[in-house]
Amino acid sequence: MKARHLIAVVVSAVVVATVLCGVVMSYWQWKQPVFKEAPKLVAAVKAFAKDLATRGQPAPATVSLRELVGSGYIAARDVRAFDGMDVTLSLAVDEIHPQEILMRVRLPDGSVIASMADGSVQKLRK
């Protein structure tokens, strides 16, 4: 009798934990902003580099998202998914160096995520 009771309690606890885990994960995924403006961001980086070349200025290795927004190359609402993050984009990535960092993002917790030129994503050391 005690064994059946214990099994029923354990099974109930597992079911409750599974349901709670599912609810928390669904809520977390629902709250994550989705970045849908990649073409606008690429166009902004290209326009920034073109404007520098037109003025005869050398292009820096990177440009911050903050600088692109501040200079009017892209609207803040278009990059809202990156609010609270420090984003840097590379201007010197090419197909010859696929392991170069294309985009570096410092998250609010201090961790750093990098999107590489080959399309992979890596977590970097703080």
C-alpha positions as CSV (number, residue, x, y, z in Angstrom):
1,M,0.0,0.0,0.0
2,K,2.8,2.4,0.9
3,A,4.7,1.6,-2.3
4,R,1.6,2.5,-4.4
5,H,1.2,5.7,-2.6
6,L,4.8,6.6,-3.1
7,I,4.7,5.8,-6.8
8,A,1.5,7.9,-7.2
9,V,3.2,10.8,-5.5
10,V,6.3,10.5,-7.6
11,V,4.3,10.2,-10.8
12,S,2.2,13.2,-9.9
13,A,5.3,15.3,-9.1
14,V,6.9,14.4,-12.4
15,V,3.7,15.4,-14.3
16,V,3.4,18.7,-12.4
17,A,7.1,19.5,-13.0
18,T,6.8,18.6,-16.7
19,V,3.7,20.9,-17.1
20,L,5.4,23.7,-15.3
21,C,8.5,23.4,-17.4
22,G,6.5,23.5,-20.5
23,V,4.6,26.6,-19.4
24,V,7.8,28.4,-18.4
25,M,9.5,27.6,-21.7
26,S,6.5,28.6,-23.7
27,Y,6.3,31.9,-21.9
28,W,10.0,32.6,-22.3
29,Q,9.9,31.9,-26.0
30,W,6.8,34.0,-26.4
31,K,8.6,37.0,-24.7
32,Q,11.7,36.8,-26.8
33,P,11.7,39.5,-29.5
34,V,12.1,38.3,-33.0
35,F,14.5,40.2,-35.3
36,K,12.9,40.5,-38.8
37,E,14.9,43.4,-40.1
38,A,18.1,41.8,-41.2
39,P,17.9,43.2,-44.8
40,K,17.6,46.7,-43.3
41,L,20.6,46.1,-41.1
42,V,22.7,44.8,-44.0
43,A,21.6,47.8,-46.1
44,A,22.5,50.2,-43.3
45,V,26.0,48.7,-43.0
46,K,26.6,48.9,-46.7
47,A,25.4,52.5,-46.8
48,F,27.6,53.4,-43.9
49,A,30.7,51.9,-45.7
50,K,29.7,53.5,-49.0
51,D,29.4,56.9,-47.4
52,L,32.8,56.6,-45.8
53,A,34.3,55.6,-49.2
54,T,32.6,58.5,-50.9
55,R,34.1,61.0,-48.4
56,G,37.5,59.4,-48.9
57,Q,37.6,58.1,-45.3
58,P,39.0,54.7,-44.4
59,A,36.4,52.3,-43.2
60,P,36.9,51.1,-39.6
61,A,37.0,47.3,-38.9
62,T,33.7,47.5,-37.1
63,V,30.7,49.8,-36.5
64,S,28.4,49.7,-33.6
65,L,24.7,49.4,-33.9
66,R,24.4,52.5,-31.8
67,E,26.4,54.5,-34.3
68,L,24.3,53.3,-37.2
69,V,21.1,54.3,-35.4
70,G,22.6,57.6,-34.3
71,S,23.7,58.5,-37.8
72,G,20.3,57.7,-39.3
73,Y,21.3,54.6,-41.3
74,I,18.7,52.5,-39.6
75,A,15.7,53.4,-37.3
76,A,15.8,52.4,-33.6
77,R,12.5,50.7,-34.0
78,D,14.0,48.4,-36.7
79,V,16.6,47.1,-34.2
80,R,14.4,47.0,-31.1
81,A,15.2,43.3,-30.7
82,F,18.7,44.4,-29.6
83,D,17.6,46.9,-26.9
84,G,19.9,46.7,-23.9
85,M,22.6,44.9,-25.9
86,D,25.9,46.2,-27.2
87,V,26.1,45.2,-30.9
88,T,29.1,45.5,-33.1
89,L,29.2,44.6,-36.8
90,S,32.2,43.9,-38.9
91,L,32.9,45.8,-42.1
92,A,35.9,43.7,-43.1
93,V,34.5,40.1,-43.3
94,D,34.9,38.2,-46.5
95,E,34.4,34.7,-47.8
96,I,38.1,33.9,-47.6
97,H,38.0,34.1,-43.7
98,P,34.8,32.3,-42.7
99,Q,35.8,32.1,-39.0
100,E,35.9,35.9,-38.7
101,I,33.3,37.5,-36.5
102,L,30.5,39.1,-38.5
103,M,28.5,40.4,-35.5
104,R,29.3,40.5,-31.8
105,V,26.6,41.0,-29.3
106,R,27.2,41.7,-25.6
107,L,24.0,40.7,-23.7
108,P,22.8,42.5,-20.6
109,D,24.2,39.8,-18.4
110,G,27.7,40.4,-19.8
111,S,27.9,37.2,-21.9
112,V,29.0,37.6,-25.5
113,I,27.5,35.9,-28.6
114,A,29.2,36.1,-32.0
115,S,27.8,35.4,-35.4
116,M,30.6,34.2,-37.6
117,A,31.0,34.8,-41.3
118,D,30.3,31.1,-42.0
119,G,26.9,31.4,-40.5
120,S,27.7,29.7,-37.2
121,V,27.0,31.3,-33.8
122,Q,29.3,30.9,-30.9
123,K,29.3,32.0,-27.3
124,L,32.5,33.8,-26.5
125,R,34.3,34.5,-23.2
126,K,33.3,37.6,-21.3
